[in-house]
Amino acid sequence: MHSARETYRDVTHMQTVEVPDELFDTTFIRYLMLGTGEMRRENERVHALCQKYSFYSFEGTRNKGDSCIYEYGAIKYPTNLNKHLTVNLERFLIRAVFALYPGISRKAIWIIIDSIKNDSKNEQVIEFVHEKTSCRKTNEASVIRAAIQEHRAALGLASPAEKISELKKDKKRYDRPVLRYSIFLNGELERRADMEQGVEANAVPEKREAALLARHFNVVRLREIKSHL
């Protein structure tokens, strides 16, 4: 997750950036598990990550006879990552949207969620806003439209007809946009938490900030493969 986040640091429009294929490469996964200290060549991305987050550095003895175990772990990890993203995407989407838009109605929030997924079973229609509509309704409709557009763009659903359920079927395309979307939602939760903390320095914003950050999405952790197997 930290490696993916570095890709999007200071990026304004995340939908314009693709997740590097390297993040799903077995050699890169082995570097993440074991570090690059004793490798023939050093991976700059992993080296920078371990320097910034020292607790991710590998601590243990690496034995040549265990190479098959490490290789198997690196091969299995992308599969576990795919399953983790698939199972948790909708759950994370729902809890993140509820946290990000506290000022609108519950009905409006479910309209956003269903429209992002483009789920025909729960299809909702955003009412047309005319001149006599109240200012609150007008603002809510604007928030709904903007949220749907932004979230679908970050998820890589360019066409209005595309659905998350159809995206899952495309195994070659699925991992990258969903991982990117997870980073996008985490970033939005952090931004909202910063805004809440900046409103007023008292206990209420602090609790709100903690509640927002508690909704973060974390991918499957890399285990110490040898001891695990």
Number of C-alpha atoms within 10 A of each C-alpha: 15 12 15 16 17 13 16 19 10 9 11 9 12 21 21 10 14 13 19 12 10 11 17 18 14 19 15 19 23 21 21 23 22 22 21 20 13 10 10 7 8 13 16 10 15 20 17 12 18 17 11 11 11 10 10 16 19 17 11 8 7 13 8 8 8 11 13 11 13 22 15 13 22 23 17 13 20 18 12 14 16 19 14 14 21 17 10 13 17 14 11 18 20 15 14 22 19 18 20 19 17 10 11 17 13 12 10 17 23 18 21 26 25 18 25 23 24 22 16 10 7 12 12 17 7 12 9 8 14 9 7 7 10 11 11 10 15 17 12 17 18 12 18 21 14 12 20 18 18 14 22 22 19 22 24 22 20 12 9 11 8 16 17 20 12 10 19 16 10 10 10 9 12 19 23 21 20 22 21 24 22 26 24 20 21 21 17 18 23 18 16 19 22 15 13 18 19 12 9 11 10 10 10 12 18 17 14 16 20 13 14 24 19 10 17 18 20 15 15 15 11 15 12 15 17 14 6 7 9
